[in-house]
Amino acid sequence: MIKSLRNQLVVALGLLVSVIGVAQGISSYQLSKTGMSALLDMRLEQVAARLRDGLAYALPKNPARGTQDDRDVVAVVWKPNDPLPFRTTDPSLHFPRDAKPGFSGVVVNDEDWRLFTRQEPTMTIQVAQRSSVRRDLTTEAATLTLWPIAVLLPLVWIAVVFVVRRSLRQLNQLGAEVRAIDMGHLQPLPTVGVPTEIAPFIHSINTMIERLATSIEKERKFIADAAHELRTPLTALQLQADNLAPHIAPGNQERFQELRKGIARSGKLIVQLLRLARADAPMNGAPLSRVDLAEVVTGAVADVLPIAIARGMDIGAEEMVSAHVRAVETDIGMAVKNLVSNAVRYTPDGGTIDLRMRRDGGMVWVDVIDDGPGIDEALLPRVFDRFFRANPDVEGSGLGLSIVKAIAARYGGDVTLKNRGDGRSGIVASIGFPVEEVKESAAEAASASA
């Protein structure tokens, strides 16, 4: 079954045109044969008329046998009461003298002939042509009518493919716009100039986008409001815990410290929720700047360096490239820092974390490579789900990668997470953003001229 609408249209239209072309070819073939046969009959009549008008006496009385081409017509003139032909172009052929006037079919010397007989008071004129010659002539002429169809059919198929592809180009563009819809880009599809047949479909999609945008906005607002509301009581709890610290009995210190850690974890979760709500929020004209991604990477390394040094880790940037992106700098910094922080969290003490930048077409990528335990391949598709934690034993909220993905989508980028493929355990986390190509080129030209 052909699932592609374009292929279905191409096959349906192509077959329809082919059937019509074949029918037209058969019709033209038959009409050509009929017309050619009529022309040959007319030729026999014309020869007979010219013989009647005096040309009969110009025929030789005793022609040599075999001097006439097989494809030529044969003429015989009879005089009344003469047993032998008065004139003939081939004395070896004897047509029935009593043949009925007009056209008839006869067999002479084991060959089929098309015979025209004309009865005149002073003579009987017979003009004949081999049926095999007539078949060859009519078939040859009729076959020539098939050549245009044989040439045009492939051209018609090509034209059908071109027209269908061109007609569906707008659908392909709309499909690309639909694929680009995500939480960060919930723009309705354009309705100007769309074909009437797909206008209801576009309207339905736009209605769905509006509902989805409303639902996401409500969810984001709820998360932000809840996080704001919880921040105040948690801050109060933290202050009360700090005030109670000197008065806790030694025997209760361990449980008290667990309480303080729980309050701290809740505070971090609220911060992550606020960051996620901000990352999911629409741009709304937020001022963008030209962000040097290399400086962002350097800053992210500097932020986690004290923790890495304390745990004996080797962290650093292997390769750096000059690339700028158009974004809010704090968003890019947060995304890169979350990836680096995840690598620090999951890498064992004394491990290695490498950062590198690379250009790939119009994208600039930051790769964060650790030598931790890695992630089960079955769990990789879920790592960007909110509150999902691949390793419950490691402290975290399960929101860090969701924030990274939201930020990447917000600026037309992407983020991937995969296990290392060099035979070592660990994760390769990559985030990419579109490079600000025009200004990048201008800056390079300015530095070169300086």
C-alpha positions in Angstrom: 0.0 0.0 0.0 1.4 3.4 -1.0 1.2 5.6 2.1 2.6 8.8 0.5 -0.1 11.1 -0.7 2.3 12.5 -3.3 3.0 9.0 -4.6 -0.7 8.1 -4.7 -1.5 11.2 -6.7 1.5 10.6 -9.1 0.5 6.9 -9.6 -3.2 7.7 -10.0 -2.8 10.6 -12.4 0.0 8.8 -14.3 -2.1 5.6 -14.7 -5.1 7.7 -15.8 -3.1 9.6 -18.4 -1.5 6.3 -19.5 -4.8 4.6 -20.0 -6.1 7.5 -21.9 -2.9 7.6 -24.0 -3.1 3.9 -24.7 -6.8 4.2 -25.7 -6.0 7.1 -27.9 -3.1 5.2 -29.4 -5.3 2.2 -30.2 -7.9 4.5 -31.7 -5.4 6.4 -33.7 -3.8 3.1 -34.9 -7.2 1.7 -36.1 -8.3 5.0 -37.7 -4.9 5.3 -39.4 -5.2 1.8 -40.8 -8.8 2.5 -42.0 -7.8 5.8 -43.6 -4.8 4.3 -45.3 -6.9 1.5 -46.7 -9.3 4.0 -48.0 -6.5 5.9 -49.6 -5.2 2.8 -51.3 -8.7 2.0 -52.6 -8.9 5.5 -53.9 -5.6 5.0 -55.7 -7.0 1.9 -57.4 -10.1 3.9 -58.5 -7.9 6.7 -59.8 -5.7 4.3 -61.9 -8.9 2.7 -63.3 -10.2 6.2 -64.3 -7.0 7.1 -66.0 -7.0 3.9 -67.9 -10.5 4.6 -69.1 -9.5 8.1 -70.2 -6.9 6.7 -72.7 -4.0 5.5 -70.6 -5.0 1.9 -71.3 -3.6 2.1 -74.9 -0.2 3.2 -73.4 0.2 -0.1 -71.6 2.5 -2.6 -73.3 0.9 -5.3 -75.4 3.3 -8.0 -74.3 5.2 -7.0 -71.2 8.0 -9.2 -70.0 7.2 -11.4 -67.0 8.7 -10.3 -63.7 9.4 -6.7 -64.7 6.9 -5.2 -62.3 7.7 -4.6 -58.6 5.6 -6.6 -56.2 4.5 -3.5 -54.4 3.0 -1.9 -57.6 -0.6 -2.2 -58.6 -1.5 -4.5 -61.5 -3.7 -3.3 -64.3 -5.6 -5.5 -66.8 -7.8 -4.3 -69.7 -10.3 -6.6 -71.4 -12.0 -6.1 -74.7 -15.4 -7.6 -75.3 -15.4 -11.1 -76.8 -11.5 -11.3 -76.5 -10.4 -14.4 -74.5 -7.1 -12.8 -73.6 -6.5 -9.4 -71.9 -6.2 -6.5 -74.4 -3.5 -4.9 -72.2 -1.8 -6.0 -68.9 1.1 -5.0 -66.8 1.8 -8.6 -65.7 0.7 -11.4 -68.1 1.3 -14.0 -65.4 -1.7 -12.8 -63.5 -5.2 -13.6 -64.7 -8.0 -12.0 -62.6 -11.5 -13.3 -63.1 -13.0 -11.4 -65.9 -16.5 -11.7 -64.6 -15.7 -10.2 -61.2 -18.5 -7.9 -60.0 -18.0 -4.1 -60.5 -16.4 -2.3 -57.6 -14.1 -3.7 -55.0 -13.8 -7.4 -54.3 -11.3 -9.8 -52.8 -9.8 -12.5 -55.0 -7.1 -15.2 -54.8 -4.7 -15.4 -57.7 -1.6 -17.5 -57.8 -2.1 -18.4 -54.1 -2.1 -14.7 -53.1 -4.9 -12.5 -51.8 -5.6 -9.4 -53.9 -7.8 -6.4 -53.5 -9.4 -6.0 -56.9 -11.3 -3.0 -58.4 -13.3 -3.7 -61.5 -14.8 -1.1 -63.8 -17.2 -2.0 -66.5 -17.3 0.2 -69.6 -19.2 -0.3 -72.9 -15.9 -0.7 -74.8 -13.8 -2.4 -72.2 -13.5 -3.9 -68.7 -10.8 -2.4 -66.5 -9.3 -4.2 -63.5 -6.8 -2.7 -61.1 -5.5 -4.9 -58.3 -3.0 -4.8 -55.4 -1.6 -7.5 -53.2 -3.4 -7.7 -49.8 0.0 -8.3 -48.1 1.4 -5.1 -49.6 -1.7 -3.2 -48.4 -1.3 -4.6 -44.9 2.4 -3.6 -44.8 1.6 -0.1 -46.0 -1.4 0.4 -43.6 0.6 -1.1 -40.7 3.6 1.1 -41.4 1.5 4.2 -41.6 -0.5 3.3 -38.5 2.6 2.6 -36.5 3.9 6.1 -37.2 0.9 7.5 -35.3 2.0 5.6 -32.2 5.4 7.3 -31.9 4.1 10.6 -30.5 2.2 8.8 -27.8 5.2 6.6 -27.0 7.3 9.7 -26.6 4.7 11.8 -24.8 3.7 9.2 -22.2 7.1 9.3 -20.3 7.1 13.1 -20.6 3.6 13.2 -19.2 4.7 11.0 -16.2 7.6 13.5 -15.6 5.1 16.4 -15.9 2.7 14.7 -13.4 5.6 14.2 -10.9 6.6 17.8 -11.3 3.1 19.2 -11.0 2.2 17.1 -8.0 5.4 17.9 -6.3 5.0 21.6 -7.0 1.3 21.5 -5.8 2.3 19.7 -2.6 5.3 22.0 -1.9 3.1 24.2 0.3 2.0 21.1 2.3 5.7 20.2 2.8 6.4 23.7 4.0 3.5 23.5 6.4 4.7 20.1 7.5 8.1 21.5 8.3 6.5 24.3 10.3 4.4 21.8 12.2 7.5 19.7 13.0 9.1 22.9 14.4 6.3 23.4 16.9 7.3 22.8 20.4 6.9 24.4 23.8 9.2 27.2 22.9 7.7 27.8 19.5 3.9 27.7 19.6 3.2 30.0 16.6 0.0 29.4 14.6 0.4 28.3 11.0 -0.1 30.9 8.3 -3.5 30.8 6.6 -2.9 33.3 3.8 -2.8 31.7 0.4 -3.3 28.1 1.6 -5.4 25.9 -0.7 -9.1 25.8 0.1 -9.0 22.0 0.6 -6.5 22.2 3.5 -7.7 25.4 5.1 -10.0 23.5 7.6 -7.0 21.3 8.5 -4.8 24.4 9.1 -7.6 25.9 11.2 -7.8 22.8 13.3 -4.1 22.7 13.9 -4.1 26.4 14.9 -6.9 25.8 17.3 -4.9 22.9 18.8 -1.9 25.1 19.1 -3.9 27.8 20.9 -5.2 25.2 23.4 -1.8 23.8 23.9 -0.3 27.2 24.4 -3.0 28.1 27.0 -2.5 24.8 28.8 1.3 25.2 28.9 1.0 28.8 30.1 -1.3 27.7 32.9 1.1 24.9 33.9 4.1 27.3 33.8 2.3 29.9 35.8 1.2 27.3 38.3 4.8 26.1 38.7 6.1 29.6 39.1 3.4 30.7 41.5 3.8 27.5 43.6 7.6 27.9 43.7 7.3 31.6 44.8 4.7 30.7 47.4 6.9 27.9 48.8 10.1 29.9 48.8 8.9 32.2 51.7 8.0 29.4 54.2 11.1 27.4 53.3 13.3 30.5 53.9 11.5 30.9 57.2 12.2 27.3 58.1 15.9 27.7 57.1 16.1 30.7 59.4 14.4 28.9 62.3 16.7 25.9 61.8 19.8 28.2 61.9 18.4 29.9 65.1 17.8 26.5 66.7 21.2 25.0 65.8 23.0 26.2 69.0 20.2 24.8 71.2 20.1 21.2 69.7 21.2 18.6 72.1 24.3 16.6 71.0 22.2 13.4 70.7 19.8 15.1 68.3 22.4 16.7 66.1 22.4 14.0 63.4 18.6 14.1 63.0 18.8 17.9 63.0 21.4 18.0 60.2 19.2 15.7 58.1 16.4 18.2 58.7 18.6 21.0 57.5 19.6 19.0 54.4 16.0 18.3 53.6 15.2 22.0 53.8 18.2 22.8 51.6 17.1 20.2 49.0 13.6 21.6 49.0 15.1 25.1 48.4 17.2 23.8 45.5 14.1 22.1 44.0 12.2 25.4 44.2 15.0 27.2 42.5 15.1 24.6 39.7 11.3 24.9 39.3 11.6 28.7 38.9 14.4 28.2 36.4 12.3 25.7 34.5 9.3 28.0 34.4 11.5 30.8 33.1 13.0 28.6 30.5 9.5 27.5 29.3 8.2 31.0 29.3 7.9 32.7 25.8 10.5 35.3 24.9 8.1 38.2 24.9 10.6 40.6 23.4 13.3 39.8 25.9 16.5 41.6 24.9 19.0 39.3 23.2 22.7 39.9 23.1 25.7 38.5 21.2 27.0 35.8 23.5 30.5 34.5 23.2 30.0 30.8 23.8 33.7 30.2 24.6 33.4 32.6 27.5 30.3 30.8 28.7 32.1 27.5 28.7 35.1 29.0 30.6 32.7 30.5 33.2 30.9 27.2 33.7 34.2 25.4 34.3 35.3 28.1 36.7 32.0 27.8 38.7 32.4 24.1 39.4 36.2 24.1 39.6 36.3 24.3 43.4 34.1 21.3 43.8 36.1 19.4 41.2 39.4 20.2 42.9 38.0 19.1 46.3 37.0 15.7 44.8 40.3 15.3 42.9 38.8 15.6 39.5 40.6 16.7 36.3 38.3 19.1 34.5 39.2 21.4 31.6 38.4 22.4 28.1 40.2 20.5 25.3 39.2 22.4 22.2 37.7 25.9 21.9 36.4 27.7 18.9 35.3 31.3 18.3 31.6 31.3 18.0 28.8 33.6 19.0 25.0 33.0 19.5 22.1 35.5 19.7 20.5 34.8 23.1 20.1 35.9 26.7 23.5 35.2 28.2 22.1 33.9 31.6 20.1 31.3 29.7 23.1 30.0 27.8 25.2 30.0 30.9 22.6 28.1 32.9 22.3 25.4 30.2 26.0 24.8 29.9 26.5 25.0 33.7 23.7 22.4 34.2 25.5 20.0 31.9 28.8 20.5 33.6 27.3 20.2 37.1 25.6 16.9 36.0 29.0 15.6 34.9 30.6 16.6 38.2 27.7 15.0 40.1 27.9 11.6 38.3 31.7 11.4 37.9 33.5 9.5 40.7 36.2 11.2 42.8 39.4 11.4 40.8 37.6 11.2 37.5 38.0 13.3 34.3 35.7 15.7 32.7 36.5 17.2 29.3 34.8 20.1 27.5 35.2 20.8 23.9 33.5 23.1 21.3 33.0 22.3 17.6 31.3 23.8 14.6 29.0 21.7 12.5 27.4 23.6 9.6 25.4 26.5 11.0 25.5 25.1 14.6 28.1 25.4 17.4 28.2 22.5 19.9 29.5 22.2 23.4 30.4 18.6 24.4 30.7 17.6 28.0 32.4 14.2 28.3 32.8 12.4 31.7 34.0 9.0 32.7 31.2 8.2 35.1 29.1 5.0 35.1 27.0 6.0 32.1 23.3 5.4 31.7 21.4 2.3 30.7 20.6 2.5 27.0 16.9 1.8 27.8 16.7 4.9 30.0 18.4 7.3 27.6 15.1 8.3 25.9 13.7 9.5 29.2 16.6 11.5 30.5 15.0 14.8 29.5 11.7 14.0 31.2 10.9 16.2 34.2 11.7 14.7 37.6 13.3 11.7 36.0 16.5 10.5 37.6 18.6 7.8 35.9 20.5 7.1 39.2 18.3 7.6 42.3 21.4 7.2 44.5 22.8 10.5 43.3 21.3 13.6 44.8 19.3 15.8 42.3 15.9 17.1 41.4 15.6 15.5 38.0 14.9 18.9 36.4 18.4 19.9 35.3 18.3 18.3 31.8 14.7 19.4 31.3 15.8 23.0 31.8 18.7 22.5 29.4 16.4 21.1 26.7 13.9 23.9 27.2 16.6 26.5 26.8 18.1 24.8 23.7 14.6 24.7 22.1 14.0 28.3 23.0 16.9 29.5 20.8 16.4 26.9 18.0 19.1 24.6 19.3 19.2 21.0 20.4 20.7 18.8 23.2 21.7 15.2 23.1 22.9 12.7 25.7 24.6 9.4 24.8 27.0 6.9 26.2 30.6 7.2 25.2 31.5 5.1 22.1 35.3 4.9 22.7 35.2 1.8 24.8 35.2 3.7 28.1 32.2 4.3 30.4 30.7 7.7 30.7 28.4 10.2 29.1 28.7 12.6 26.2 26.3 15.5 26.8 26.1 17.9 23.8 24.2 21.2 23.4 24.1 23.1 20.2 22.9 26.6 19.1 22.7 28.3 15.8 25.7 30.4 15.1 25.2 34.1 14.4 26.7 33.8 11.0 26.4 37.3 9.6 27.8 39.1 12.5 30.4 36.4 13.0 31.8 37.0 9.6 31.7 40.7 10.1 33.7 40.4 13.3 36.3 38.2 11.7 36.6 40.6 8.8 37.1 43.5 11.3 39.7 41.7 13.3 41.5 40.7 10.1 41.6 44.3 8.9 42.9 45.5 12.3 
